[in-house]
Amino acid sequence: MKLPSSSHLSLRYPYFLSAIIFIVVLLVNFYFQRTILEGNTINNNMRVFLPLVLLTAGQAIVVLTGGIDISVGSIVSIVSALLATRVGLDGTVEQTLTWFGIVLLVGIIAGSINGIFIAYLRLQPIITTYATSFFFGGLALFILPQPGGGIPAEVANIYRTSNPLGLHWAFYVIPLLIMTWVFIRQTRYGRYLFAVGGRAQAAYETAVPVSQVIFSTYVVSGFMAAMAGICITLLTGSGNPQIGDPMTLQAITAVVIGGTAMSGGVGGIAGPIMGALTLGVIKNIISFANIDNWWQTFVNAMIIITALAAPGIIGLFRRNRS
């Protein structure tokens, strides 16, 4: 019986390589931090990792159709600024929950703005979301010019210290995300996502509502960015109008690590989620190994460049061999 090759596994299971990378970095982290596998440490790490996981899941849906959303970090910042200024440390639980709903709507509106420009006005995704990232980032700074404010401690502690059945909320949210994706993957909409990402023109010719599908992915991305913004505000307990800035590159990197092709049509969210966890563990390694933080950005950039260049390099290699 012939065993499947690693390339075959990578194509059939896009998260295969990301799983291997995650195991490797986890072992390296264990070398520097022996408590990495203890219950309290795992829960503490997961509450830190969850915002990026949520942001990455939304980004993966966009990338699956061949798009990209560079504005997600700015949406996170808007959410943080709104919660910090409109709820405040003296706010009530009821006010906080109300504003949770409002900022989720803000995320949907922001995603809809991106979707209209890209899906219906046919503007380039990278240029459009790059421009809206400045717009959303400017709004965040207008709402909250400098870090401050916050949300009630009793609400923040639900996220920071509460561990139902001994596990942080992330252990329930992440399986829910994956199960939701598994369900969507089996629906007509799920097939449309892959069809649009594979060949949008061919999908259009077979009566796939390409514009509506692309529009919906940016709405999902905006919603997930707002969810990430809520979680990171709960984690920090305060507002920061620029807290989401570094998260955009991290989310894109996690998508690449997770095996979702930047050209679209290949992947899912399981791999990108594992990619987000991998980046979190890498950040731990950098911290415990006393490595300069700029290496984190350098590694992220190199991963993206490698992913973009890989198809051309492989094609060149094959042409030289033939």
Stockholm file with secondary structure:
# STOCKHOLM 1.0

chainA/1-322         MKLPSSSHLSLRYPYFLSAIIFIVVLLVNFYFQRTILEGNTINNNMRVFLPLVLLTAGQAIVVLTGGIDISVGSIVSIVSALLATRVGLDGTVEQTLTWFGIVLLVGIIAGSINGIFIAYLRLQPIITTYATSFFFGGLALFILPQPGGGIPAEVANIYRTSNPLGLHWAFYVIPLLIMTWVFIRQTRYGRYLFAVGGRAQAAYETAVPVSQVIFSTYVVSGFMAAMAGICITLLTGSGNPQIGDPMTLQAITAVVIGGTAMSGGVGGIAGPIMGALTLGVIKNIISFANIDNWWQTFVNAMIIITALAAPGIIGLFRRNRS
#=GR chainA/1-322 SS CCCCCHHHHHHHCTTHHHHHHHHHHHHHHHHHCTTTTSHHHHHHHHHHHHHHHHHHHHHHHHHHTTCCCTTHHHHHHHHHHHHHHHTCTTCCHHHHHHHHHHHHHHHHHHHHHHHIIIIISCCCHHHHHHHHHHHHHHHHHHHCSSSBCCCCHHHHHHHHTCCGGGSCTHHHHHHHHHHHHHHHHTSHHHHHHHHHHHCHHHHHHTTCCHHHHHHHHHHHHHHHHHHHHHHHHHHHSSBCTTTTTTHHHHHHHHHHHTTCCTTSSSCCSHHHHHHHHHHHHHHHHHHHTTCCTHHHHHHHHHHHHHHHHHHHHHHHHHHHHC
#=GC SS_cons         CCCCCHHHHHHHCTTHHHHHHHHHHHHHHHHHCTTTTSHHHHHHHHHHHHHHHHHHHHHHHHHHTTCCCTTHHHHHHHHHHHHHHHTCTTCCHHHHHHHHHHHHHHHHHHHHHHHIIIIISCCCHHHHHHHHHHHHHHHHHHHCSSSBCCCCHHHHHHHHTCCGGGSCTHHHHHHHHHHHHHHHHTSHHHHHHHHHHHCHHHHHHTTCCHHHHHHHHHHHHHHHHHHHHHHHHHHHSSBCTTTTTTHHHHHHHHHHHTTCCTTSSSCCSHHHHHHHHHHHHHHHHHHHTTCCTHHHHHHHHHHHHHHHHHHHHHHHHHHHHC
//
